[in-house]
Amino acid sequence: MTGDPGVDAVIAQWASELERTPEEMEADRIASAWLAELPQQPPGIPGQRARTGTRTWKPVESADPDYLDAMQERLPEVPVDLLVAAAGWWQMVGDIEEAKAWWDAGISPLDQRALDYRSAGLTPSDLSRRLGPMTVLQHLRRGSAPAWCVARLARLARQQRAS
C-alpha cells in the first residue's frame, strides 16, 4: 500500500482489529436497540444541567482538518479513522508545512516515528543525506537509532569543516 513494510503492517493490523464476527454484530444490534429504548438525558452532572443553559456538548475535533485533507491526498485508500488517529500525532510534530516536509522526505503520513526522529535532532532534509552507502532514511528503516544517525551526521559535518 504505502511502500513501507512497517506502515503496511500497521494498516493490516488495524483493519483486522476492525473486522467483526456475526456474533459481535448481533450483540451490538441488540445493545443499540436496548439503549434506544432508554429515556435520553442530557450529558453532564445532573446538578449542573439546569444552570448551564445548553443541553448539548460541544463536539471536539481530535484532528486538524488541514492535516486530514493533506493526508487523504497522499493516502486516499486508508480509512479516515486511521488518518484521524495519525493526524493527532502529526499535529505534535509542528505545523502542516513541517509535516508535509517530512512526508515529502519519505516518511509515510502513518509513520509516527518522525516524532522520535525530530526529538533526536533530525530534520526532513537530513533523511536524504548519505551515511556511507545508504541514506539516513534507509538506515532508519533498517533499525538504526535516530541518535546514531545524528551523531554520524555531526561527525561528517566536522570532517567537512576540517578539510
C-alpha contacts under 8 A as a table, 3 or more apart, distances in Angstrom:
res1	aa1	res2	aa2	distance
1	M	8	D	6.23
2	T	5	P	7.82
2	T	7	V	7.04
2	T	8	D	6.29
2	T	75	L	7.80
2	T	108	S	7.16
3	G	8	D	7.32
4	D	7	V	5.42
4	D	8	D	6.13
4	D	108	S	7.61
5	P	8	D	4.98
5	P	9	A	6.06
6	G	9	A	5.15
6	G	10	V	6.46
7	V	10	V	5.07
7	V	11	I	6.36
7	V	108	S	7.48
7	V	110	L	6.42
7	V	111	D	6.19
8	D	11	I	5.11
8	D	12	A	6.20
9	A	12	A	5.06
9	A	13	Q	6.04
10	V	13	Q	5.11
10	V	14	W	5.99
11	I	14	W	5.11
11	I	15	A	6.08
11	I	78	V	7.83
12	A	15	A	5.14
12	A	16	S	6.17
13	Q	16	S	5.14
13	Q	17	E	6.23
14	W	17	E	5.18
14	W	18	L	6.49
14	W	82	L	7.93
15	A	18	L	5.21
15	A	19	E	6.62
16	S	19	E	5.26
17	E	20	R	7.83
20	R	24	E	6.00
20	R	25	M	6.53
21	T	24	E	5.21
21	T	25	M	6.37
22	P	25	M	5.05
22	P	26	E	6.15
23	E	26	E	5.12
23	E	27	A	6.16
24	E	27	A	5.05
24	E	28	D	6.17
25	M	28	D	5.10
25	M	29	R	6.19
26	E	29	R	5.02
26	E	30	I	6.22
27	A	30	I	5.19
27	A	31	A	6.10
28	D	31	A	5.07
28	D	32	S	5.98
29	R	32	S	5.16
29	R	33	A	6.18
30	I	33	A	5.15
30	I	34	W	6.11
31	A	34	W	5.05
31	A	35	L	6.03
32	S	35	L	5.10
32	S	36	A	6.04
33	A	36	A	5.12
33	A	37	E	6.65
34	W	37	E	5.44
34	W	38	L	7.05
35	L	38	L	5.36
36	A	39	P	7.90
42	P	49	R	7.45
42	P	55	R	5.67
42	P	56	T	6.66
43	P	49	R	7.81
43	P	55	R	7.31
43	P	56	T	6.93
43	P	57	W	7.22
44	G	48	Q	7.01
44	G	49	R	6.23
45	I	48	Q	5.41
45	I	49	R	6.31
46	P	49	R	5.40
46	P	50	A	7.89
47	G	50	A	7.09
47	G	51	R	7.99
48	Q	51	R	5.36
48	Q	52	T	6.28
49	R	52	T	5.64
49	R	53	G	7.49
49	R	54	T	7.68
49	R	55	R	7.07
50	A	53	G	6.46
52	T	55	R	7.73
54	T	57	W	7.88
61	E	64	D	7.13
62	S	84	V	7.16
62	S	85	A	7.98
62	S	88	G	6.33
63	A	67	Y	7.14
63	A	68	L	7.10
63	A	84	V	5.74
63	A	85	A	7.57
63	A	87	A	5.62
63	A	88	G	5.16
63	A	91	Q	7.73
64	D	67	Y	5.43
64	D	68	L	6.59
64	D	87	A	7.23
64	D	88	G	7.70
64	D	91	Q	7.62
65	P	68	L	4.96
65	P	69	D	6.09
66	D	69	D	5.19
66	D	70	A	6.21
66	D	96	I	7.28
67	Y	70	A	5.18
67	Y	71	M	6.02
67	Y	87	A	5.94
67	Y	90	W	7.93
67	Y	91	Q	7.74
67	Y	96	I	6.30
68	L	71	M	5.06
68	L	72	Q	5.97
68	L	83	L	6.54
68	L	84	V	6.62
68	L	87	A	6.40
69	D	72	Q	5.16
69	D	73	E	6.29
70	A	73	E	5.24
70	A	74	R	6.63
70	A	100	K	7.98
71	M	74	R	5.20
71	M	75	L	5.96
71	M	76	P	7.80
71	M	83	L	6.92
71	M	87	A	7.86
71	M	109	P	6.27
72	Q	75	L	4.99
72	Q	76	P	4.80
72	Q	78	V	7.64
72	Q	80	V	7.90
72	Q	83	L	7.58
73	E	76	P	5.84
74	R	109	P	7.82
75	L	78	V	5.73
75	L	109	P	7.91
78	V	82	L	7.02
78	V	83	L	7.05
79	P	82	L	5.57
79	P	83	L	6.58
80	V	83	L	4.94
80	V	84	V	6.08
81	D	84	V	5.11
81	D	85	A	6.41
82	L	85	A	5.19
82	L	86	A	6.25
83	L	86	A	5.00
83	L	87	A	5.85
83	L	110	L	7.29
84	V	87	A	5.07
84	V	88	G	6.40
85	A	88	G	5.42
85	A	89	W	7.07
86	A	89	W	5.34
86	A	90	W	6.38
86	A	109	P	7.20
86	A	110	L	5.76
86	A	111	D	7.92
86	A	112	Q	7.31
87	A	90	W	4.94
87	A	91	Q	6.15
88	G	91	Q	5.43
88	G	92	M	7.25
89	W	92	M	5.49
89	W	93	V	7.21
89	W	112	Q	6.83
90	W	93	V	5.14
90	W	94	G	7.12
90	W	99	A	6.61
90	W	109	P	7.95
90	W	112	Q	7.34
90	W	115	L	7.92
91	Q	94	G	5.66
91	Q	95	D	6.60
91	Q	96	I	7.53
92	M	115	L	7.71
93	V	98	E	7.44
93	V	99	A	6.72
93	V	114	A	7.55
93	V	115	L	6.00
93	V	118	R	7.65
94	G	97	E	7.99
94	G	98	E	5.98
94	G	99	A	6.68
95	D	98	E	5.50
95	D	99	A	6.48
96	I	99	A	5.01
96	I	100	K	6.10
97	E	100	K	5.04
97	E	101	A	6.23
98	E	101	A	4.98
98	E	102	W	6.47
99	A	102	W	5.18
99	A	103	W	6.31
100	K	103	W	4.91
100	K	104	D	5.94
101	A	104	D	5.04
101	A	105	A	6.11
101	A	124	P	6.01
102	W	105	A	5.04
102	W	106	G	6.66
102	W	107	I	5.68
102	W	114	A	7.40
102	W	123	T	7.88
102	W	124	P	4.97
103	W	106	G	5.33
103	W	107	I	4.69
103	W	108	S	5.69
103	W	109	P	6.17
104	D	107	I	7.13
105	A	124	P	5.68
105	A	125	S	6.88
105	A	127	L	6.45
105	A	128	S	7.09
106	G	127	L	7.81
106	G	137	L	7.55
107	I	111	D	6.42
107	I	114	A	7.30
108	S	111	D	5.12
109	P	112	Q	7.70
111	D	114	A	6.86
112	Q	115	L	6.17
112	Q	116	D	7.91
113	R	116	D	5.17
113	R	117	Y	6.29
114	A	117	Y	4.82
114	A	118	R	5.89
115	L	118	R	5.18
115	L	119	S	6.13
116	D	119	S	5.15
116	D	120	A	6.13
116	D	146	P	7.32
117	Y	120	A	5.16
117	Y	121	G	6.53
117	Y	122	L	5.39
117	Y	123	T	7.59
117	Y	146	P	5.60
118	R	121	G	5.18
118	R	122	L	5.04
118	R	123	T	6.22
119	S	122	L	7.34
120	A	146	P	5.95
120	A	147	A	5.50
120	A	150	V	7.09
121	G	147	A	7.68
121	G	150	V	6.51
122	L	126	D	6.12
122	L	127	L	7.75
122	L	146	P	7.44
122	L	150	V	6.41
123	T	126	D	5.29
123	T	127	L	7.17
124	P	127	L	5.64
125	S	128	S	6.19
125	S	129	R	7.38
126	D	129	R	5.30
126	D	136	V	6.77
127	L	135	T	6.52
127	L	136	V	4.80
127	L	137	L	4.76
128	S	135	T	5.46
128	S	136	V	6.15
128	S	137	L	6.54
129	R	135	T	5.35
129	R	136	V	5.89
130	R	133	P	6.77
130	R	134	M	5.61
130	R	135	T	4.16
130	R	136	V	6.05
131	L	134	M	5.68
131	L	135	T	5.72
131	L	136	V	6.25
131	L	149	C	7.98
131	L	152	R	7.25
131	L	153	L	7.41
132	G	135	T	7.65
134	M	138	Q	5.88
134	M	139	H	6.54
135	T	138	Q	5.16
135	T	139	H	6.37
136	V	139	H	5.04
136	V	140	L	6.19
136	V	149	C	6.57
137	L	140	L	5.05
137	L	141	R	6.14
138	Q	141	R	5.10
138	Q	142	R	6.24
139	H	142	R	5.16
139	H	143	G	6.49
139	H	144	S	5.37
139	H	149	C	7.78
140	L	143	G	5.17
140	L	144	S	4.87
140	L	145	A	6.59
140	L	146	P	6.71
140	L	149	C	7.94
141	R	144	S	7.30
144	S	148	W	6.84
144	S	149	C	7.25
145	A	148	W	5.21
145	A	149	C	6.60
146	P	149	C	5.11
146	P	150	V	6.27
147	A	150	V	5.02
147	A	151	A	6.14
148	W	151	A	5.10
148	W	152	R	6.17
149	C	152	R	5.10
149	C	153	L	6.11
150	V	153	L	5.11
150	V	154	A	6.14
151	A	154	A	5.09
151	A	155	R	6.18
152	R	155	R	5.02
152	R	156	L	6.20
153	L	156	L	5.08
153	L	157	A	6.18
154	A	157	A	5.04
154	A	158	R	6.25
155	R	158	R	5.11
155	R	159	Q	6.22
156	L	159	Q	5.06
156	L	160	Q	6.15
157	A	160	Q	5.12
157	A	161	R	6.26
158	R	161	R	5.15
158	R	162	A	6.18
159	Q	162	A	5.12
159	Q	163	S	6.30
160	Q	163	S	5.33
